[in-house]
Amino acid sequence: MSNQSISDVHQIATQKDFDEYIKSSLIINKLLLVHIELEQIPVCKTVNEALLAINRDGEFNQQLTVCRLNADHFSDFLTLQNVNAVPTVLFYHQTKLIDRVDGFNQGDLLKKIKYHIHEKAITSTKIESKNDTDINVEKKIKELLSSSPVILFMKGTPTDPQCGFSRQACHILDDNKIKYSTFDVLSDQNIREQLKKHSNWNTYPQLFVDGELIGGLDIMKQMIENGEFDLKLNQQKTHEKEKDMKKYLESLINQAPLMLFIKGTPETPRCGFTKELLNLLDNANIKDFKTFDILQDENVRQKLKEYSSWQTYPQVYVNGQFVGGLDILKQMNEEGTLVQTLKGNQGLAV
């Protein structure tokens, strides 16, 4: 993703790019305007020209950044943010949606920009060098964030909260049966102060899910009331399951230097392609391999297709690397490269 100069209105193509963009250190302290557009709509072009002019204005260009999203490519995001028409300009600060302008009203747009820059006390970004203590504390914060899927930085502990906001936050999480870890910011002054800079959030408690700041008590209340918190947790759980599944697939793939994912077993193949592959290896005198019957695990059967970007079976792996299916191996055999390829770098017995 390219850096945005002061005069750019940056076009963002995917949801992943947008998620990374709004957390970028280059814009995290700025007011971000997100223009939801369709290029074929004339008024959207007018909005872009207005945003470009505003962004070039010396009054705003150090406190403001602007990007564009094509509405056709962000349907899920538009539904989540209740965007029903273009143009729409969403206002973000520190990754949080704080305001919006539906349709084109340049006067309203300018009024809200001035209000939020003043309200959030947004100033020009200054780059400051970090000393060794800050670096060590930052490392500790990252370790804490990765130690638990859900972690609450609070004053005190769940059994002995030291402020009313922390007490309420624990009650909300407990009442909604959300499993979470905590860290007492009163126990470490360095972490207490550095976390404010890390999260760009100046009060406690602070709740993080999967290393990402959710917010404080008011945000927690609002998200739970709107059902957004369950959605966030489900996304996090899905992400964790996907990571666990990837590790499991990699463990299967690396069980042996030559690994075959087939239908059935070598003794009882359950499809013609599997039988033909086994015959091909037998004729090449390749005996040293392991197999996995994908008919015994539907989850592995489906997820391995995604992992390898290959939709059919059998699938052959050498030293953990995907080689191909039956047609690829038959082609290698015709070219005289089959045995050499399947030996890989491990010197398989053939």
C-alpha positions, 0 to 999 in steps of 0.5 A: 500500500503506497504512502499518501501525500498531503494532496492525495485522496487514496483509493483503497481496494480491499477490506484488508487494506482498509483495516490496515490503513486505518491502523497505520501509524501515519494516520492514527493521530489524524482525522480520517475521512472515508469517501464511499463512492461509485465512480459513475455517479457525477456527484461522487466526482464532485465530492472527491474534488471537494475533499482534495481541496479541503485536504490541500488546505493549509488549515487542515493538511497536517491533521486530516487524511482522506481515502476512497472506497468503491461501494461495489467492493465493500458490501459487507462493510457498507451493511455494517456501517448502515451506508445505503447511498453514495456519496457518503463520507465517514469520519474516523479517529483512532480507528473508530467511526465518530461521524458521517455526512450522507450525500454532498453538503460541503458546508456541513462537511467543513463544519464537521471537520473543524468541529472534530479537529477541535474536539479531538485536539488533533495536532500535527504528528511529531516523530519522537525518538524512543529511549530504551525504557520505552522500547522495552515497555512497548515489547512488554505491551505486545507480549501482554496483547498476544497473551490472551484473545481478550484482555482488559487493562484496568485499575485493580483486579476483577476481585478488587477493582480500584475504580468504578469504570473498571468494576463496571467493565468487569461486570459487563464482561462477566454478565455476557459470559465473555472469557478474558484476562486482565492487567492491573495498570496500577502495578506498572506505571511505565505500562500505564503511560506507554499503553496510552500512547500505544492505543491512542486512548488516554483513559482506563479501562481499555479492552483489546480483542485479538490485539486490537483496541476495542475501547473503554467502558462506553464503547463496550456498552455501545457494542454489546447493546448493538450486538457488535461485540458478539460479532467481533468475538466471533470474528476473532474465534473464527480467525483463531480456528483458521490459524489452528487449522492451518497449523494442523494441515501443516503438521499433516503435510510434514508427516513425511518427506513424501506425503499423499492426500488420497481417497481411501488407502494404498490397500483400498483406494476409493477412486480411480485417480488415487488408484492410478497415482499409486500405480504410477509410484509403484511403477517408478519404484517409489515406496517411501511415502505416507498417506492421509485418507481425506474421506475420513475428515471432511474438514481437512478435505475442504480446508486443504483445497484452500491451503493448496489452491487446488480443488481436486484429489489426490494431492502430493507434497514433497518436503512440505511443498505442494507438487500437484495432482495426478496429471502433474505427476503423469507429466513429470513421469513422461518428462523423466523428472518424476523420481528426481522431483519426489526425492526432493532434498531429503533423499527419499528411498526409491 
